[in-house]
């Protein structure tokens, strides 16, 4: 019989603090947000990007553009039959901009690679940085985040589940471990 054991890694307060810290780090590293834009990877990365944008607005008093990318058709390990890049950026061009790609969990790096491929098909940004709420390790590609809410070393028997109020009704990050009994 397969059983699961779960543990809360981040609660609502810890998520808020992590995203606020990421917002401060983005502002410091980029000396503000001029010519910058946050791009959330569908699905939960979109809400991570929006929350970081809210924090930046509160801290600096200036808005930052927020867009989203659906990279599923660019995945090399998942074929869904979806053609072409799907990017929504509130009519903002990514050409020549500093993009901060946002996601909830960084694992193998394949989703981030696919998102970067989709973005590059839509224009040539000045640079792309990566912000993630949770980095759980186990990279299969040479991808490293610039901004991390929490590093969580995991085993391959564990999964990290990010729950956000916009989708799940509550904010928390859970680690689940499968156990055989």
Buried (B, 14 or more C-beta within 10 A) or exposed (E): EEEEEEEEBBEEEBBBEBBBBBBBBBBEEBEEBEEBBBBBBBBBBBBBBBBBBBBBBEBEEEEBBBBBBBBBBBBEEEEEEEEEBBBBBEEEEBEEBBBBBBBBBBBBBBBBBBBBBBBBEBBEBEEBBBBBBBBBEBBEEEBEBBBBBBEBEBEEEBBBBBBBEEEEEEBBBBBBBEEEE
